[in-house]
C-alpha cells in the first residue's frame, strides 16, 4: 500500500464561531471515533493531519494542500458545512469520505457529495478504503461493517490527537472516553435503539485512567456511552482500582433506572460531578426512569423524587425531555414538565424537539410512510432549531405556543434564581446561569418566538411546515448562508435540500459497496 497524505476533520460545530461560550467549550465536544481513525491510519503507514474544527480555525492553514484522502466526521447539523468542505477538496483532487452520525443517518444524500460514506467503521473498513483511495462520482460508495467495532484505541493510543484538541480549550479540558457501545433500551426515536449493548474491556479503561493521571493533576472525563453504567459494578470497580478518590471528575449520560441511591453514593465517592438522565416522556418509557406503568402526574412525582435524590449526591444534573412525541396531546405534557421544574429546581432542563434523522431509528420509516417528515436542511437538525416531524396531535401554531411558554417558564428569572440557589457548587451554578441566558435558554426562546410569529405572517413558512411546499422559506435559507460564512461559496448546487423520504424510497434496494467491505448496519 502506498503511503498517503491523510486528513481527518472532526466537525464539532456547523460553521465559523465567534461566541465566548464556543471558545471555551467547543473543543470539549470532540468525538472519539475520529481520534481512533487517526490511530488506524498511522498504523497502516500513512501520514496523518488531524484537526478538530471548533469554528475558530482557518482550515486552509490547518489542513495541508495536496491531501490524498480527507475523512470528515459530522453530526447532521454540520452536514452542509461537511458538503462544502468536501467539494472544496475534491476540486483539488482529494478523495473524501464521510463518517459519523450523519453518514449513518443520511447515506443516500451524503453519497452525492463524498466518494465514500461510512457506516459502522472498524480498522479493516478504513484500510480497505485507503487501499483503494479512488474517486467515486457522481455517486460515492457506501461501506460499513456488519456491527459496531469490538475494540477501540484507548486514551494512551489516541493521546497524539487528543492533546492538540484540548490545547484549544482555554480553561475546562474534557477527555472523551467510552466504556461501552449500544444501549439496552429501545426508544423508537434513538439511533442506538437497535444497537446491542457492548461493553469494552475494563483493562483498557483502567490503563487509560492511570495514563490520564500522568497528564493532569485532576482530569475531567466525559463518558460518551449512550447509557453509562449498564455494567455498573464492573465499570465502577475498574475506576476504583485505577483512580484514587477525588482525582478525576466524571460526566456521564445514564438512565434513572440505573441510579439507585446506593449507586449514587458510589458514583459520588468516585468523582462523578455531572449526570444527564433522560426522562423523555410523561406517558411512556417507564423502564428508563424506573417508574413502570406510572404516567402523568404520578410519574412526575416519582421522577422528581428520584432526581432530587441524585442531586444530593452530584452537583450537576441535566434532565432531558423530548417535545412533540405522539403520546403528547393538549396542554398536559407541557404543564406536567412545569410542575417537574417546580419540584426539582436544581436540575437544568434539556428540551429536544422530536426529530427524525433519516435512517437513525425504526420509527422514522413509519413517519416517512405516513408523510409526516419535512425536508428541513440538515443544518437545523440539532433537536432544537427545527422539528422535522409534523406533530400528530397539534397544529403547528398551537405546538409552538406551548414550546414558547414552556421555554420561557424554564428559563425565566425566577427559574434561574431558584436553580442557582438549589445548586451547591460554584461551577454548576455558573454553568446553569450561562446556559440559561445564552443560546440554550433565552436565545432559544427568542428563536421559537420568531418562528411562531412567522407561522402567522409568512405564507411560505406555513406551507413548508404543513408539507404543502418543499420550497425552503427565506428565514431558513438566510440562516444557513450566514452560519456557513465563507464556506457558503463552496456549497454544491442542490446541497441545501435533501429527499427526506430517501430511507423509504430505498427500503428495498441495497447500498453500493466496494469489494470486500459489506455495506451493512447503516440503517441502525
C-alpha positions in Angstrom: 0.0 0.0 0.0 1.4 3.4 -0.9 1.9 6.0 1.8 -0.9 8.5 1.7 -1.3 12.1 3.0 -4.5 11.7 5.1 -6.5 14.5 6.6 -9.0 13.8 9.4 -11.5 16.5 10.2 -13.8 16.3 13.3 -16.6 18.9 12.9 -18.0 19.8 16.3 -19.8 22.9 15.0 -21.6 23.8 11.8 -19.7 27.0 10.8 -17.4 29.7 11.9 -17.9 30.7 15.5 -17.5 33.9 17.5 -19.2 33.3 20.8 -17.3 33.2 24.1 -19.1 30.1 25.2 -18.0 28.3 22.0 -14.4 29.5 22.6 -14.5 27.9 26.0 -16.5 24.7 25.3 -16.4 23.7 21.6 -13.1 21.8 21.8 -14.7 19.7 24.6 -17.3 18.4 22.1 -14.6 16.4 20.2 -15.7 13.0 19.1 -13.8 9.8 19.9 -14.1 7.9 16.6 -12.1 10.5 14.5 -9.2 10.1 17.0 -9.4 6.3 16.7 -9.4 6.7 12.9 -6.1 8.6 13.2 -4.6 5.7 15.1 -5.7 3.2 12.5 -4.4 5.4 9.6 -1.0 5.8 11.2 -0.8 2.1 12.0 -1.4 1.5 8.2 1.7 3.6 7.5 0.1 6.8 6.4 0.9 10.5 7.2 -2.0 12.0 9.2 -3.0 15.5 9.8 -5.8 15.7 12.4 -8.0 18.8 13.0 -10.9 19.2 15.4 -12.8 22.1 13.9 -14.3 24.3 16.7 -15.3 27.2 14.4 -12.3 29.3 15.2 -9.7 27.7 12.9 -8.6 28.6 9.4 -8.9 25.3 7.6 -6.7 26.5 4.8 -3.9 26.8 7.3 -4.8 23.8 9.4 -5.1 21.2 6.6 -2.2 21.0 4.2 -2.6 21.2 0.5 -2.2 18.0 -1.6 -4.1 15.6 0.7 -4.7 12.2 -0.9 -7.7 11.3 1.4 -9.8 13.5 3.6 -12.0 11.9 6.3 -14.8 14.1 7.7 -16.8 13.2 10.8 -20.1 15.1 11.3 -23.4 15.2 13.0 -26.3 16.1 10.7 -26.3 19.8 11.9 -22.8 20.1 10.3 -23.8 18.3 7.0 -23.9 21.5 4.9 -20.5 22.5 6.2 -19.2 19.0 5.5 -20.6 19.1 2.0 -18.9 22.4 1.3 -15.6 21.3 2.6 -15.7 18.1 0.6 -16.5 20.0 -2.6 -13.6 22.3 -2.0 -11.1 19.5 -1.5 -12.5 17.3 -4.3 -11.8 20.2 -6.7 -8.2 20.0 -5.6 -8.0 16.2 -6.4 -8.5 14.9 -2.9 -10.7 11.8 -2.3 -13.1 12.4 0.5 -15.0 10.2 3.0 -17.8 11.0 5.5 -18.3 9.2 8.8 -20.2 9.9 12.0 -23.9 10.1 12.7 -24.8 11.9 9.5 -23.2 9.2 7.4 -25.2 6.6 9.2 -28.5 8.5 9.1 -28.4 10.0 5.6 -26.1 7.8 3.4 -28.2 8.4 0.3 -27.8 12.1 0.4 -24.1 12.0 1.5 -23.2 9.9 -1.5 -23.9 12.9 -3.7 -21.0 14.8 -2.1 -18.4 12.3 -0.8 -16.5 9.5 -2.5 -17.0 7.2 0.5 -19.8 7.1 3.1 -19.0 5.1 6.2 -21.5 3.2 8.3 -20.2 1.1 11.3 -16.5 1.5 10.9 -13.6 -0.6 12.1 -9.9 -0.8 11.2 -10.4 -3.2 8.3 -13.0 -0.9 6.7 -10.6 2.0 7.0 -7.7 0.1 5.5 -9.8 -1.2 2.6 -10.9 2.4 1.7 -7.4 3.7 1.9 -6.1 0.8 -0.2 -8.5 1.8 -3.0 -8.4 5.6 -2.4 -10.3 6.3 -5.7 -12.8 8.9 -6.6 -16.4 7.7 -7.0 -18.5 10.2 -8.8 -21.2 11.3 -9.3 -22.3 8.9 -6.5 -20.0 7.8 -3.8 -19.9 4.3 -2.4 -21.5 3.3 0.9 -19.3 1.0 3.1 -19.5 -0.4 6.6 -19.0 -3.3 8.9 -21.8 -5.6 10.0 -21.7 -4.4 13.6 -20.2 -1.8 15.8 -16.4 -2.0 16.4 -15.4 -4.6 19.0 -12.3 -2.7 20.3 -11.2 0.9 20.0 -7.8 2.5 20.7 -7.6 3.8 24.2 -6.7 7.3 25.5 -3.0 6.4 25.6 -3.1 5.5 21.9 -5.2 8.4 21.0 -3.3 11.0 23.0 -1.4 12.3 20.0 -4.8 13.6 18.7 -6.4 14.4 22.0 -3.6 16.7 23.2 -3.8 19.4 20.4 -7.6 19.4 20.6 -7.5 20.0 24.4 -5.0 22.8 23.8 -7.8 24.8 22.1 -9.9 24.7 25.3 -8.6 27.7 27.4 -10.0 26.6 30.8 -12.1 23.4 31.1 -10.5 20.5 29.3 -12.6 17.3 28.9 -11.2 14.0 27.6 -13.7 11.7 25.8 -13.8 8.1 26.9 -16.0 5.0 26.2 -16.8 2.0 28.4 -19.4 0.6 26.1 -21.4 1.0 22.8 -25.0 0.5 22.1 -27.9 0.6 24.6 -30.2 -2.0 26.3 -33.3 0.3 25.8 -35.3 0.6 22.6 -36.6 4.2 22.5 -38.1 4.3 19.0 -36.6 7.7 18.2 -32.9 6.9 19.1 -30.0 6.0 16.9 -28.9 3.3 19.4 -32.3 1.7 19.7 -31.3 -1.3 17.6 -27.6 -1.5 18.5 -26.9 -4.2 21.1 -25.1 -3.1 24.2 -21.5 -4.0 24.1 -19.0 -3.3 26.9 -15.3 -2.7 26.3 -12.6 -4.5 28.3 -12.1 -2.9 31.7 -8.3 -3.4 31.4 -8.2 -0.7 28.8 -10.4 1.6 30.9 -8.0 1.2 33.9 -5.0 1.9 31.8 -6.5 5.0 30.3 -7.4 6.5 33.6 -3.9 5.8 35.0 -2.4 7.4 31.9 -4.5 10.5 32.3 -3.3 10.9 35.9 0.2 11.4 34.5 -1.1 14.2 32.2 -3.3 16.2 34.5 -3.4 16.9 38.2 -7.2 16.4 38.2 -8.5 15.2 34.8 -12.0 15.8 33.5 -13.5 12.8 31.7 -16.8 12.7 29.7 -18.1 9.2 29.1 -19.6 9.1 25.6 -21.5 5.9 26.3 -25.1 6.1 25.1 -26.1 4.9 28.6 -23.3 4.7 31.1 -23.3 2.2 34.0 -25.2 -0.7 32.4 -22.4 -2.9 33.6 -22.2 -0.9 36.8 -20.2 -2.9 39.3 -17.6 -4.0 36.8 -17.1 -0.4 35.4 -17.0 1.3 38.8 -14.7 -1.4 40.1 -12.2 -0.6 37.4 -12.5 3.1 38.1 -11.9 2.4 41.8 -8.8 0.3 41.1 -7.3 2.9 38.8 -8.2 6.3 40.4 -7.6 7.4 44.0 -10.8 9.1 45.3 -11.2 12.7 44.2 -8.5 12.6 41.5 -10.8 12.6 38.4 -14.0 14.4 37.7 -16.5 12.4 35.6 -19.5 13.4 33.4 -21.9 10.7 32.1 -25.3 10.2 30.4 -27.3 7.5 32.1 -30.8 6.4 32.8 -32.6 6.9 36.1 -33.3 3.2 36.3 -29.6 2.6 36.9 -29.2 5.3 39.5 -30.3 3.9 42.9 -29.2 5.8 46.0 -26.6 3.1 46.8 -25.1 3.5 43.4 -25.3 7.3 43.7 -23.2 7.2 46.8 -20.6 5.1 45.0 -20.6 7.5 42.0 -20.1 10.5 44.3 -17.2 8.8 46.1 -15.6 8.2 42.7 -15.8 11.8 41.4 -18.9 11.9 39.3 -19.8 15.6 39.0 -22.5 15.7 36.3 -25.2 13.2 35.2 -27.6 13.6 32.2 -30.6 11.2 32.7 -33.3 11.0 30.1 -36.9 11.5 31.2 -38.2 11.9 27.6 -41.9 11.4 28.2 -44.5 11.5 31.0 -46.5 8.8 29.3 -44.1 6.2 28.1 -40.5 4.8 28.5 -41.1 4.0 32.2 -38.3 1.4 32.0 -35.7 4.1 31.6 -37.0 6.1 34.6 -37.8 3.2 36.8 -41.4 4.3 37.0 -43.0 1.2 35.5 -46.5 1.9 34.2 -46.9 5.2 36.1 -47.7 8.1 33.9 -48.9 11.7 34.1 -48.6 13.4 37.5 -47.8 10.1 39.2 -44.7 9.8 37.1 -43.8 13.5 37.6 -43.7 12.9 41.4 -41.7 9.7 41.2 -39.1 11.2 38.8 -38.9 14.4 40.8 -38.1 12.5 44.0 -35.5 10.4 42.1 -33.8 13.4 40.5 -33.7 15.3 43.8 -32.0 12.2 45.3 -29.4 12.2 42.5 -28.8 16.0 43.1 -28.0 15.2 46.8 -25.0 13.2 45.6 -23.8 15.0 42.4 -23.7 18.8 41.9 -24.9 18.9 38.3 -27.9 17.2 36.7 -29.4 17.8 33.3 -32.8 16.2 32.7 -33.7 15.5 29.0 -37.1 15.8 27.5 -38.5 15.2 24.0 -41.3 17.5 23.0 -43.9 16.6 20.3 -44.0 12.8 20.8 -47.1 11.1 19.5 -48.1 10.3 23.1 -48.4 14.0 23.8 -51.7 15.8 23.4 -53.1 19.2 24.6 -51.6 21.3 27.4 -51.0 18.5 29.9 -47.5 17.2 28.9 -46.1 20.8 28.9 -47.9 21.6 32.2 -46.5 18.4 33.8 -43.0 19.5 32.8 -43.5 22.8 34.5 -44.6 21.0 37.7 -41.5 18.9 37.5 -39.4 22.0 37.2 -41.1 23.4 40.3 -40.4 20.2 42.2 -36.8 19.9 41.0 -35.4 23.5 40.9 -31.8 22.3 40.8 -31.9 20.3 37.5 -31.1 22.0 34.2 -33.8 21.1 31.7 -32.8 19.9 28.2 -35.6 20.2 25.7 -35.4 18.4 22.3 -38.0 18.8 19.5 -38.9 15.4 18.1 -36.7 14.9 15.0 -36.5 12.0 12.5 -32.8 11.6 11.4 -33.1 9.7 8.2 -32.3 6.0 8.9 -31.4 6.6 12.5 -34.3 4.7 14.1 -37.2 2.3 13.2 -39.8 5.0 13.9 -38.5 7.1 11.1 -39.6 4.7 8.4 -43.2 4.8 9.7 -43.1 8.6 9.9 -41.9 8.7 6.3 -44.5 6.3 5.2 -47.2 8.5 6.8 -45.8 11.6 5.0 -45.0 13.4 8.3 -41.3 14.1 7.7 -40.4 17.6 6.4 -37.3 18.4 4.3 -35.6 20.8 6.7 -32.0 21.3 5.8 -29.7 19.1 7.9 -28.2 22.4 9.2 -31.2 22.8 11.5 -31.4 19.2 12.7 -29.8 19.6 16.2 -33.0 18.8 18.1 -33.8 22.5 18.8 -33.7 24.7 15.7 -36.3 22.7 13.7 -38.8 19.9 14.3 -38.9 18.0 11.0 -41.9 15.8 12.1 -45.4 17.2 11.8 -46.9 16.6 15.3 -49.7 14.1 15.5 -52.0 15.9 17.9 -51.1 19.6 17.5 -51.5 22.2 14.8 -48.1 24.0 14.3 -49.1 27.3 15.9 -50.6 25.6 19.0 -47.5 23.4 19.3 -45.1 26.4 19.2 -47.3 28.4 21.6 -46.7 25.6 24.1 -43.0 25.3 23.3 -42.5 29.1 23.8 -44.5 29.1 27.0 -42.5 26.1 28.5 -39.1 27.5 27.4 -40.0 30.9 28.9 -41.0 29.2 32.1 -37.9 27.1 32.3 -35.5 30.0 31.8 -37.4 32.8 33.5 -35.6 35.0 36.0 -37.4 33.1 38.8 -36.3 29.7 37.5 -32.7 30.9 37.1 -32.6 32.2 40.6 -34.2 29.0 42.0 -31.7 26.9 40.1 -28.8 28.9 41.3 -30.0 28.6 44.9 -30.6 24.9 44.6 -27.1 24.1 43.3 -24.3 23.9 45.9 -21.1 24.4 43.9 -19.7 27.4 42.1 -19.1 25.8 38.6 -22.5 24.2 38.4 -24.2 27.4 39.4 -22.2 29.4 36.9 -22.8 26.9 34.1 -26.5 26.9 34.7 -26.7 30.7 34.6 -24.6 30.9 31.4 -26.6 28.3 29.7 -29.9 29.8 30.7 -29.1 33.3 29.4 -27.3 32.2 26.2 -28.5 30.4 23.1 -29.7 27.3 25.1 -32.2 29.3 27.1 -33.1 32.9 26.4 -31.7 32.8 22.9 -33.6 29.6 22.0 -36.9 31.2 23.3 -36.3 34.2 21.1 -35.8 31.9 18.2 -39.0 30.0 18.9 -41.0 33.2 19.3 -39.7 34.3 15.9 -40.7 31.0 14.3 -44.1 31.2 15.9 -44.7 34.7 14.6 -43.7 33.7 11.0 -46.2 30.9 11.1 -48.9 33.6 11.1 -47.3 36.2 8.9 -45.2 34.3 6.3 -47.3 32.1 4.0 -44.2 30.3 2.6 -43.3 29.3 6.2 -46.7 27.8 7.0 -46.9 25.9 3.6 -43.5 24.4 4.2 -44.4 23.3 7.8 -47.7 21.8 6.6 -45.9 19.8 3.8 -47.7 21.7 1.1 -44.4 23.1 -0.4 -40.8 21.9 -0.5 -39.5 25.5 -1.2 -37.3 26.5 1.7 -38.5 29.7 3.4 -36.1 32.6 3.2 -35.9 32.7 7.0 -34.0 29.4 7.0 -32.0 29.9 3.8 -30.6 33.1 5.1 -29.5 31.5 8.3 -27.6 28.8 6.5 -25.8 31.4 4.4 -25.0 33.4 7.5 -23.8 30.4 9.6 -21.6 29.0 6.8 -19.9 32.3 6.2 -17.1 31.8 3.6 -17.9 28.1 3.2 -21.3 29.1 1.6 -19.4 29.7 -1.7 -18.3 26.1 -1.8 -21.7 24.5 -1.1 -22.5 22.3 -4.1 -25.6 23.0 -6.2 -28.6 21.3 -4.6 -26.8 20.6 -1.3 -29.0 22.8 0.8 -32.0 20.4 0.5 -32.4 16.6 0.5 -35.0 13.9 0.0 -36.5 13.5 3.4 -38.1 10.2 2.4 -34.9 8.6 1.0 -35.0 5.8 3.6 -38.4 4.8 2.5 -37.6 5.1 -1.2 -34.5 2.8 -0.9 -36.0 0.4 1.6 -35.9 -2.5 -0.9 -32.6 -1.6 -2.6 -29.2 -2.3 -1.1 -26.4 0.3 -0.8 -23.4 0.4 -3.1 -20.2 -1.1 -1.6 -16.6 -1.5 -2.6 -15.3 -5.1 -2.9 -14.6 -6.7 0.5 -16.5 -4.0 2.5 -20.1 -5.1 3.2 -22.4 -2.2 3.5 -24.5 -3.4 6.4 -25.5 -1.8 9.7 -26.3 1.5 8.1 -30.0 1.5 9.0 -29.3 1.1 12.7 
